């Protein structure tokens, strides 16, 4: 799957839409004298080569729509594998609009990922 991942990344680089950024926030260890205060915040941006589309009731997306977590008002980003594996605690920015991640699907589900589907609040 490593070769397929490289091919997918090249394809997404050619067809990417807009500016999509995965943003990860982490915190340094707190000062032992004040452990209730988080350590220094670090935010790292990872640009993504992605395609954004509406979550529609078609054969590809219908299985994800549950009416609660994922609705037809949401957006699905399909992207090549980023430098870090996406986490639910990350945020996505699509053309400057910050979006909350609602679901992350790695394709394939096991082994070497070749792409990700990131469902975000519409």
C-alpha positions as CSV (number, residue, x, y, z in Angstrom):
1,X,0.0,0.0,0.0
2,X,3.0,2.4,0.3
3,X,3.1,2.7,-3.5
4,X,-0.7,3.4,-3.7
5,X,-0.4,6.0,-0.9
6,X,2.3,7.8,-3.0
7,X,0.0,7.7,-6.1
8,X,-3.0,9.0,-4.1
9,X,-0.9,11.8,-2.7
10,X,0.2,12.9,-6.2
11,X,-3.4,12.8,-7.5
12,X,-4.7,14.9,-4.5
13,X,-1.9,17.4,-5.0
14,X,-3.2,17.9,-8.6
15,X,-6.9,18.2,-7.8
16,X,-7.0,19.8,-4.3
17,X,-9.6,22.4,-3.6
18,X,-9.1,25.6,-1.7
19,X,-6.9,26.0,1.4
20,X,-7.4,23.2,3.9
21,X,-5.3,23.1,7.1
22,X,-5.3,20.5,9.9
23,X,-4.4,22.3,13.1
24,X,-3.0,20.5,16.1
25,X,-2.7,22.1,19.6
26,X,-0.6,20.6,22.3
27,X,0.6,21.7,25.7
28,X,3.9,21.4,27.5
29,X,4.0,19.8,30.9
30,X,2.6,22.1,33.7
31,X,4.8,23.7,36.3
32,X,4.9,21.3,39.3
33,X,4.2,24.2,41.6
34,X,1.0,25.0,39.7
35,X,-0.1,21.7,38.1
36,X,-3.7,22.9,37.5
37,X,-2.4,25.5,35.0
38,X,-1.6,23.9,31.6
39,X,1.9,24.3,30.2
40,X,2.7,26.5,27.2
41,X,0.4,26.0,24.2
42,X,1.9,25.0,20.8
43,X,-0.2,25.1,17.7
44,X,1.1,23.4,14.5
45,X,-0.6,23.8,11.1
46,X,-0.4,21.0,8.5
47,X,-1.7,22.0,5.0
48,X,-3.7,19.2,3.4
49,X,-4.3,18.3,-0.2
50,X,-8.0,17.6,0.0
51,X,-11.3,17.6,-1.9
52,X,-14.3,19.1,0.0
53,X,-17.9,18.0,-0.7
54,X,-21.3,18.0,0.9
55,X,-22.3,14.9,2.7
56,X,-25.1,13.7,0.4
57,X,-27.3,10.7,0.5
58,X,-25.6,8.7,-2.2
59,X,-24.1,5.3,-2.1
60,X,-20.7,6.5,-1.0
61,X,-21.8,8.6,2.0
62,X,-25.3,7.2,3.0
63,X,-23.7,4.7,5.4
64,X,-22.1,7.5,7.4
65,X,-25.2,9.6,7.9
66,X,-26.9,8.9,11.2
67,X,-28.9,12.1,11.6
68,X,-27.1,12.9,14.9
69,X,-23.3,12.9,14.5
70,X,-23.2,13.1,10.7
71,X,-26.0,14.9,8.8
72,X,-26.5,16.1,5.2
73,X,-25.6,19.6,6.4
74,X,-22.0,18.5,7.0
75,X,-18.9,18.4,4.8
76,X,-16.6,15.5,4.0
77,X,-13.0,16.2,3.2
78,X,-11.2,13.4,1.4
79,X,-7.4,13.9,1.7
80,X,-4.1,12.2,1.1
81,X,-2.3,11.1,4.2
82,X,-1.1,14.1,6.2
83,X,2.3,14.3,8.1
84,X,0.4,13.4,11.3
85,X,-2.6,11.1,11.7
86,X,-5.7,13.2,12.2
87,X,-7.2,13.2,15.7
88,X,-10.6,14.2,17.0
89,X,-8.9,16.9,19.1
90,X,-7.6,18.6,15.9
91,X,-9.5,21.3,14.0
92,X,-9.7,21.9,10.3
93,X,-9.7,25.2,8.6
94,X,-11.4,25.3,5.1
95,X,-10.7,28.5,3.2
96,X,-10.3,30.4,6.5
97,X,-13.4,28.9,8.3
98,X,-12.6,26.8,11.4
99,X,-14.5,23.5,11.5
100,X,-15.0,20.9,14.2
101,X,-14.0,17.3,13.2
102,X,-17.0,14.9,13.8
103,X,-15.6,11.7,12.4
104,X,-12.3,10.4,11.0
105,X,-12.2,7.4,8.6
106,X,-8.9,5.9,7.6
107,X,-8.8,4.1,4.2
108,X,-8.1,1.2,4.4
109,X,-9.3,0.7,8.0
110,X,-6.2,-1.3,8.9
111,X,-2.6,-1.3,7.7
112,X,-0.9,1.5,5.8
113,X,-3.4,4.4,5.2
114,X,-3.8,5.7,1.6
115,X,-6.3,8.5,2.4
116,X,-8.6,9.8,5.0
117,X,-12.2,10.9,5.1
118,X,-12.7,13.7,7.6
119,X,-16.3,14.6,8.4
120,X,-16.7,18.2,9.7
121,X,-19.4,20.4,10.9
122,X,-21.1,22.1,7.9
